[in-house]
Amino acid sequence: MPTPEQITRHDSFDPPEGQSVWVGNARPRTGIHVVDPDPAWPAAFAALADRIRGALGERALAVEHVGSTSVPGLPAKPIIDIDLIVEDPADEATYVPALEAAGFVLVIREPWWQEHRCFTSDEPKSNLHTFGPDAAEPVRHRMFREWLRAHPEDLALYRDTKLAAAKASNAAGEHVMEYNARKESVIREIYDRAFRAAGLLPTR
Protein backbone atom coordinates (compact mmCIF):
# COMPACT_ATOMS: atom_id res chain seq x y z
CA MET A 1 0.00 0.00 0.00
CA PRO A 2 1.22 3.53 -0.71
CA THR A 3 2.01 5.81 2.23
CA PRO A 4 -0.02 8.93 3.11
CA GLU A 5 2.88 11.05 1.84
CA GLN A 6 2.79 9.28 -1.53
CA ILE A 7 -1.00 9.59 -1.77
CA THR A 8 -1.10 13.31 -0.99
CA ARG A 9 1.91 14.31 -3.12
CA HIS A 10 0.99 16.02 -6.39
CA ASP A 11 3.52 14.46 -8.76
CA SER A 12 4.74 15.95 -12.01
CA PHE A 13 3.93 13.96 -15.15
CA ASP A 14 6.93 15.27 -17.12
CA PRO A 15 9.17 12.55 -18.62
CA PRO A 16 12.93 12.55 -18.08
CA GLU A 17 14.87 14.63 -20.59
CA GLY A 18 15.07 12.93 -23.97
CA GLN A 19 12.29 10.42 -23.29
CA SER A 20 8.71 10.31 -24.51
CA VAL A 21 5.62 8.82 -22.94
CA TRP A 22 4.22 7.83 -26.33
CA VAL A 23 4.40 4.31 -27.76
CA GLY A 24 4.83 4.01 -31.52
CA ASN A 25 2.81 6.59 -33.44
CA ALA A 26 0.40 7.37 -30.61
CA ARG A 27 -0.13 11.05 -29.81
CA PRO A 28 -2.53 13.04 -27.58
CA ARG A 29 -6.04 13.65 -28.89
CA THR A 30 -7.13 17.10 -30.03
CA GLY A 31 -10.71 18.35 -30.08
CA ILE A 32 -11.96 18.26 -26.47
CA HIS A 33 -15.56 17.01 -26.62
CA VAL A 34 -17.23 17.27 -23.20
CA VAL A 35 -20.83 16.00 -23.17
CA ASP A 36 -23.71 15.81 -20.69
CA PRO A 37 -23.73 12.88 -18.25
CA ASP A 38 -24.83 9.64 -19.89
CA PRO A 39 -26.60 6.99 -17.76
CA ALA A 40 -25.12 4.35 -20.09
CA TRP A 41 -21.56 4.96 -18.86
CA PRO A 42 -21.69 2.46 -15.95
CA ALA A 43 -22.86 -0.28 -18.34
CA ALA A 44 -20.08 0.63 -20.76
CA PHE A 45 -17.58 0.25 -17.92
CA ALA A 46 -19.07 -3.12 -16.95
CA ALA A 47 -18.67 -4.41 -20.50
CA LEU A 48 -15.06 -3.21 -20.61
CA ALA A 49 -14.33 -4.73 -17.20
CA ASP A 50 -15.64 -8.08 -18.44
CA ARG A 51 -13.29 -7.88 -21.44
CA ILE A 52 -10.33 -7.07 -19.20
CA ARG A 53 -11.05 -9.82 -16.71
CA GLY A 54 -11.75 -12.25 -19.54
CA ALA A 55 -8.35 -11.43 -21.05
CA LEU A 56 -6.33 -11.50 -17.83
CA GLY A 57 -8.21 -13.69 -15.38
CA GLU A 58 -6.57 -13.61 -11.95
CA ARG A 59 -3.80 -11.37 -13.28
CA ALA A 60 -6.31 -8.49 -13.04
CA LEU A 61 -6.00 -7.79 -9.32
CA ALA A 62 -8.50 -4.91 -9.47
CA VAL A 63 -10.53 -3.16 -12.17
CA GLU A 64 -12.07 0.20 -11.15
CA HIS A 65 -14.24 2.74 -12.94
CA VAL A 66 -12.62 6.15 -12.32
CA GLY A 67 -12.60 9.59 -13.87
CA SER A 68 -15.53 11.82 -14.71
CA THR A 69 -17.70 9.12 -16.29
CA SER A 70 -17.72 7.35 -12.90
CA VAL A 71 -19.38 10.33 -11.16
CA PRO A 72 -23.16 10.61 -11.67
CA GLY A 73 -24.20 14.06 -12.87
CA LEU A 74 -20.76 15.13 -14.08
CA PRO A 75 -20.20 16.13 -17.74
CA ALA A 76 -17.27 14.29 -19.31
CA LYS A 77 -15.48 13.36 -22.46
CA PRO A 78 -17.33 10.19 -23.60
CA ILE A 79 -14.32 8.01 -22.80
CA ILE A 80 -14.43 5.49 -19.94
CA ASP A 81 -11.42 5.76 -17.62
CA ILE A 82 -10.42 2.53 -15.90
CA ASP A 83 -7.69 1.69 -13.39
CA LEU A 84 -6.27 -1.82 -13.73
CA ILE A 85 -3.97 -3.23 -11.05
CA VAL A 86 -1.52 -5.97 -12.06
CA GLU A 87 1.25 -7.55 -10.03
CA ASP A 88 4.14 -5.96 -11.97
CA PRO A 89 3.39 -3.41 -14.72
CA ALA A 90 7.04 -3.53 -15.81
CA ASP A 91 6.63 -7.20 -16.77
CA GLU A 92 4.66 -6.36 -19.89
CA ALA A 93 4.84 -9.88 -21.30
CA THR A 94 2.46 -11.07 -18.57
CA TYR A 95 -0.45 -8.80 -19.57
CA VAL A 96 0.16 -6.60 -22.65
CA PRO A 97 -0.31 -9.34 -25.33
CA ALA A 98 -3.52 -10.53 -23.67
CA LEU A 99 -4.95 -7.02 -23.52
CA GLU A 100 -3.94 -6.32 -27.11
CA ALA A 101 -5.71 -9.51 -28.20
CA ALA A 102 -8.82 -8.17 -26.43
CA GLY A 103 -8.71 -4.94 -28.44
CA PHE A 104 -6.70 -2.63 -26.17
CA VAL A 105 -3.77 -0.70 -27.69
CA LEU A 106 -0.75 0.34 -25.60
CA VAL A 107 -0.23 4.08 -26.19
CA ILE A 108 1.64 5.36 -23.13
CA ARG A 109 4.54 3.91 -21.13
CA GLU A 110 5.81 5.81 -18.06
CA PRO A 111 8.12 3.58 -16.02
CA TRP A 112 9.42 6.67 -14.18
CA TRP A 113 5.92 7.53 -12.89
CA GLN A 114 4.50 4.69 -10.77
CA GLU A 115 5.18 2.23 -13.66
CA HIS A 116 2.09 3.61 -15.41
CA ARG A 117 0.97 2.19 -18.75
CA CYS A 118 -2.11 3.37 -20.65
CA PHE A 119 -4.12 1.51 -23.28
CA THR A 120 -6.98 2.80 -25.41
CA SER A 121 -9.86 0.98 -27.05
CA ASP A 122 -12.91 1.77 -29.16
CA GLU A 123 -16.51 0.58 -28.90
CA PRO A 124 -16.82 1.86 -26.24
CA LYS A 125 -13.96 4.34 -26.12
CA SER A 126 -11.79 3.91 -23.06
CA ASN A 127 -8.50 4.74 -21.40
CA LEU A 128 -7.14 1.80 -19.43
CA HIS A 129 -4.56 2.94 -16.87
CA THR A 130 -2.37 0.15 -15.53
CA PHE A 131 -0.53 0.33 -12.20
CA GLY A 132 0.97 -1.98 -9.59
CA PRO A 133 -0.40 -2.70 -6.10
CA ASP A 134 1.79 -0.07 -4.41
CA ALA A 135 0.95 2.82 -6.75
CA ALA A 136 -0.61 5.90 -5.16
CA GLU A 137 -2.51 7.14 -8.20
CA PRO A 138 -5.35 4.57 -8.12
CA VAL A 139 -5.95 5.45 -4.46
CA ARG A 140 -6.10 9.12 -5.40
CA HIS A 141 -8.51 8.38 -8.24
CA ARG A 142 -10.88 6.51 -5.94
CA MET A 143 -10.77 9.25 -3.31
CA PHE A 144 -11.48 11.93 -5.91
CA ARG A 145 -14.40 9.92 -7.31
CA GLU A 146 -15.95 9.32 -3.89
CA TRP A 147 -15.45 12.93 -2.81
CA LEU A 148 -17.24 14.30 -5.86
CA ARG A 149 -20.08 11.80 -5.42
CA ALA A 150 -20.59 13.02 -1.85
CA HIS A 151 -19.94 16.78 -2.24
CA PRO A 152 -22.19 18.52 -4.76
CA GLU A 153 -20.46 21.87 -4.29
CA ASP A 154 -17.13 20.44 -5.50
CA LEU A 155 -18.86 18.50 -8.25
CA ALA A 156 -20.29 21.82 -9.47
CA LEU A 157 -16.88 23.50 -9.19
CA TYR A 158 -15.22 20.73 -11.19
CA ARG A 159 -18.04 20.71 -13.76
CA ASP A 160 -17.64 24.44 -14.39
CA THR A 161 -13.85 24.11 -14.53
CA LYS A 162 -14.07 21.28 -17.08
CA LEU A 163 -16.47 23.16 -19.33
CA ALA A 164 -14.37 26.34 -19.24
CA ALA A 165 -11.15 24.39 -19.88
CA ALA A 166 -12.68 22.55 -22.83
CA LYS A 167 -13.92 25.79 -24.37
CA ALA A 168 -10.53 27.49 -23.95
CA SER A 169 -8.54 24.48 -25.20
CA ASN A 170 -10.71 24.05 -28.28
CA ALA A 171 -10.42 27.76 -29.09
CA ALA A 172 -6.62 27.48 -28.82
CA GLY A 173 -6.40 24.20 -30.78
CA GLU A 174 -4.89 22.40 -27.80
CA HIS A 175 -4.66 18.66 -27.14
CA VAL A 176 -6.01 16.72 -24.18
CA MET A 177 -2.90 17.09 -22.02
CA GLU A 178 -3.09 20.87 -22.33
CA TYR A 179 -6.78 20.65 -21.43
CA ASN A 180 -5.83 18.64 -18.35
CA ALA A 181 -3.26 21.27 -17.37
CA ARG A 182 -5.98 23.94 -17.43
CA LYS A 183 -7.89 21.96 -14.78
CA GLU A 184 -4.90 21.06 -12.63
CA SER A 185 -5.09 23.76 -9.94
CA VAL A 186 -8.77 23.08 -9.21
CA ILE A 187 -8.22 19.32 -9.20
CA ARG A 188 -5.44 19.71 -6.64
CA GLU A 189 -7.62 22.00 -4.53
CA ILE A 190 -10.38 19.37 -4.44
CA TYR A 191 -7.89 16.58 -3.74
CA ASP A 192 -6.50 18.47 -0.77
CA ARG A 193 -9.97 18.88 0.73
CA ALA A 194 -10.53 15.14 0.39
CA PHE A 195 -7.11 14.39 1.90
CA ARG A 196 -7.75 16.66 4.91
CA ALA A 197 -11.16 15.10 5.49
CA ALA A 198 -9.52 11.66 5.47
CA GLY A 199 -6.86 12.77 7.95
CA LEU A 200 -4.03 12.47 5.43
CA LEU A 201 -3.16 16.18 5.58
CA PRO A 202 -3.26 18.55 8.59
CA THR A 203 -6.33 20.73 8.82
CA ARG A 204 -5.86 24.45 8.43
C-alpha positions, 0 to 999 in steps of 0.5 A: 500500500502507498504511504499517506505522503505518496498519496497526498503528493501532487507528482509531475507527469513530465518525462525525463529529458530525452524520453517520450511517454508515447508508444509508436505513433500514438499522440494526444487527442485534439478536439476536447468534446465534453458531453452531458452525463450519460446513464449508459456509462456504468454499463459501458464500464461493466462491458469493458471490465468483463473484457479485461477480466476475460483477457487477464483472469486472476492477473487483473488484481483490481478493475475500477471505474474512475474519472468523470464518467464514474461520477453521476451528474458530471459532464465528461469526455465520452471516454471510460477511464479505468484503473487496472492493477496488475502484479508488476506493470514492468513485466509487460509480457504477462499482460500486454499481449492478452490485452492487445488480443482483447482490443486494447492498444498500448499508447503510453509507457511511463516507467518513471511515474509509478510504472504507469501504462495506458491503453486505449480501445474503441466501442466503447472508447476507453483509457485503461490505466495500468498500475501496480499494487503499491501505486498511489494514483489509483488510491487518489482516483478513488478518493477523488471519485468518492469525494465528488459523489458526496460533495455537490459543491465540488462536483459543481466547481469541477463541472464548471472548470471542465467546461471552461477548460474545454472551451478554452482548449478548443479555441486554442487548438490544444490537445487533451494534455493541455486541457488537463493542465488547465484543470490542474489547480482546481483538481489539486484544490479538491484533492487536498480537501478530500485528503484533509477530510480523510486525515491524510493532511493537517487541517488548516 
